[in-house]
Amino acid sequence: MSSPAIATVIKMMESLSEDVQDKVAEHLREYLEDLQDEIKWDNSFKKTQAQLMASAQRAKREIAQGLAKPMDYDKL
């Protein structure tokens, strides 16, 4: 079952030449892959939000207590 928006896009694409349809389909594939990646990242961050907050709070405490040291990026 398609939504009216999908039906409209299909009708619009049907009016295009086959090579243009292929180009549009490729752009849509790439766009949908990007959206899926974004959704995946959003879900990952949501799952770890509490841990990220706890780490940030611990870092702030360590800085305030003078326990933190500047990071030496050359040693990474």
C-alpha positions in Angstrom: 0.0 0.0 0.0 1.5 3.3 -1.1 1.0 6.7 0.3 -0.4 9.4 -1.9 3.0 11.0 -1.9 4.7 7.9 -3.3 2.0 7.5 -5.9 2.6 11.1 -7.0 6.3 10.6 -7.3 5.8 7.4 -9.3 3.5 9.2 -11.7 6.0 12.0 -12.1 8.8 9.6 -12.8 6.7 7.7 -15.3 6.5 10.8 -17.4 10.3 11.0 -17.7 12.5 9.2 -20.1 14.0 5.9 -19.0 17.6 7.2 -18.6 16.3 10.1 -16.5 14.2 7.7 -14.4 17.4 5.7 -13.8 19.2 8.9 -12.6 16.3 9.9 -10.3 16.2 6.3 -8.9 19.9 6.4 -8.2 19.6 9.8 -6.4 16.7 8.4 -4.4 18.7 5.3 -3.4 21.6 7.4 -2.2 19.3 9.8 -0.3 17.5 6.9 1.3 20.8 5.3 2.3 21.8 8.6 3.9 18.5 8.8 5.8 19.0 5.2 7.0 22.5 6.0 8.2 21.2 9.1 10.1 18.5 7.0 11.7 21.0 4.4 12.8 23.3 7.1 14.3 20.4 8.7 16.1 19.3 5.4 17.6 22.9 4.7 18.7 23.2 8.0 20.4 19.8 7.5 22.1 20.9 4.2 23.5 24.1 5.7 24.9 22.8 9.1 26.0 22.9 8.2 29.7 26.5 6.9 29.5 27.5 10.0 27.5 26.0 12.3 30.2 27.7 10.4 33.0 31.0 10.6 31.2 30.6 14.4 30.6 29.7 14.9 34.3 32.6 12.9 35.5 35.0 14.9 33.2 33.6 18.2 34.6 34.1 17.0 38.2 37.7 15.9 37.4 38.4 19.3 35.8 36.9 21.1 38.7 39.0 19.0 41.2 42.2 19.6 39.2 42.5 15.9 38.3 42.3 16.4 34.6 45.3 16.7 32.4 45.5 18.2 28.9 45.5 15.6 26.2 48.7 15.0 24.3 47.5 14.3 20.8 51.0 13.2 19.8 50.7 10.2 22.2 47.5 8.9 20.7 
